[in-house]
Amino acid sequence: MFNSVTRYKNQVLVLSLMIFFSCLMGCKKNLTIREAVYAQNFEANEAENVTAVTGWGETLTNLIKPFHGTKVLGMFNNTLVTIKVYKLPPHNMVYVGFDFYAHDGWEGNKKSVNGIVDVWNVRVNNQYQLSTTFSNTPNNKQSYPDWIGVVVPAPPRGNSIDTLLPGVCAYKDRINGSSKYRISFTRPHLDSVLVLQLNDALQGTNCNKSWSIDNLIVEAITN
């Protein structure tokens, strides 16, 4: 009787250990690995692998400017900004996050004879991630945080994280002349090079309205 009980306990112990190690191996297989591959706050005046071309074909050279005690990549109007990140490790997803500033008189979903006046886009490796609008003017709603035309428009400055920022030109004397947003997303990605493109179709001059970014982070994710 004693031997039978002992044998039974040993079998239970062995089975329990097998289940434990099986779970442990399974957990390791499903472990998500995040690796930072790019981080830039532009404080060192560096804009490596960044290009900015206006709608008139002009390649901009002075890409980093001071704003409210920090330095940002900007200020842009009717410009395509391309940021390339090379030598990503093997991965199947990417995370991209950055601060976005809408400066001065953005008019959100306001329409003109040429369509919506203040469209802003994000693309990753030539695939659209977001096409939206922002508004700093009380009478004009915006699309952000959603796509243009997807849902009921948001109020001006909707989902912003700071609205008490000075403008840079037309609204430079206002304490709420710029709005700050934290834009981030995760999406499938396999290539060793990430091409992030930000562009606008702003109507008006650079003094009327412009945009900039800061604190850009890119992570390669494996899961």
Secondary structure, 3 states (H helix, E strand, C coil): CHHHHHHHHHHHHHHHHHHHHHHHHHHHHCCCEEEEEEEECCCCCCCCCEEEEECCCCECCCCEEEECCEEEEEEECCEEEEEEECCCCCCCEEEEEEEEEEEECCECCCEECCEECCEEEEEECCEEEEEEECECCCCCCECCCCCCCCCCCECCCCCCCEEEECCCCCCCCCCCCEEEEEEEEEEECCCCCEEEEEEECCCCCCCCEEEEEEEEEEEEEEC
